[in-house]
Amino acid sequence: MSRSNCRWLADLRGRGLPQHEALEALRHVLLRGLRGAIRGADEAFLEDVVQEAQLRILDRLEQFAGRSRFETWATAIAIRIAFDEMRRRRWADISLDSLLATGSNLLLQGEQAAAPERGAERSELVSLMYELIHHQLTAKQRTALMAELHGMPQGEIARHLGSNRNAVYKLTHDARKRLKRGLEAAGYRPLDIAAAFSP
Amino acid sequence: MALSARDTETLVRLVQLTRDQEIDCDDCLQHVAELAEAVLAGRSDPEGLEAVRHHLALCTECNEEFRALKRALAASG
């Protein structure tokens, strides 16, 4: 029988047997959800994720607004923990320095990257983007944006910068705003940009 | 490695989508369960979640986690 949101909250906030039983029920909910979300995942890994998720969920009970089922909200938290860890493992051997070395080359090669055969408009726009990236962004914004563009997850960028995922999102958001203002100041409108990149 | 046309297009697309005010990844996590339930039930997006949709269009990681959450819900019936 499924628990109501109210009962989840009451039992998890409580002590003794009700809390113990709720945590055990939550463990099953999270494991089921993670198995559905991540096919073929190692069970030991999932158990570790569940343990961490239980602690985080208990810590954030006050943030649950009741606009979804409690199980779904809790599963979303467990999935974030699992994916953050999987990304961390996938990117463990890749340094930000090596990625940035590539990034510096990219900036220097901007002119060449704007190949003439792709059209004069597109070439001009690509060159402008390089110009803006190089001159309008702070070094930290450029680092985060280029690393993200090369596929490095925000959590990993944050780890290298001694920051957190939210702060990296804010950093790249500010960078995108500057680039957008730069494009607009140069007279580009969304339709012009769409036209430049149409096949 | 040269910046591919695809990478450049991705950046331009992200810049085009950029708004002055955007929610961050933690805000998205707070609301994504509600959106996933609505999608799985075939309902329209709940009111007030447009900013979540917008964040999902910009944030690769949150989008990946949103798709995983939908798989989890679909698998649990």
Interface residues (C-beta under 8 A of the other chain):
Chain A: R32 G33 L34 R35 G36 A37 I38 Q63 A65 R67 S68 R69 T72 W73 T75 A76 I77 I79 R80 F83 R87 T102 N105 L106 Q109 G110 Q112 A113 A115 R118 L125 V126 M129 L145 E148 L149 H150 P153 Q154 G155 R165 N166 Y169 K170 H173 R176 K177 L179 K180 L183 P190 I193 F197
Chain B: M1 A2 L3 A5 D7 T8 E9 T10 L11 V12 L14 V15 Q16 T18 D20 E22 D24 C25 D26 L29 Q30 H31 V32 A33 E34 A36 E37 P46 C59 T60 E61 E64 E65 A68 L69 R71 A72 L73 A74 A75 S76
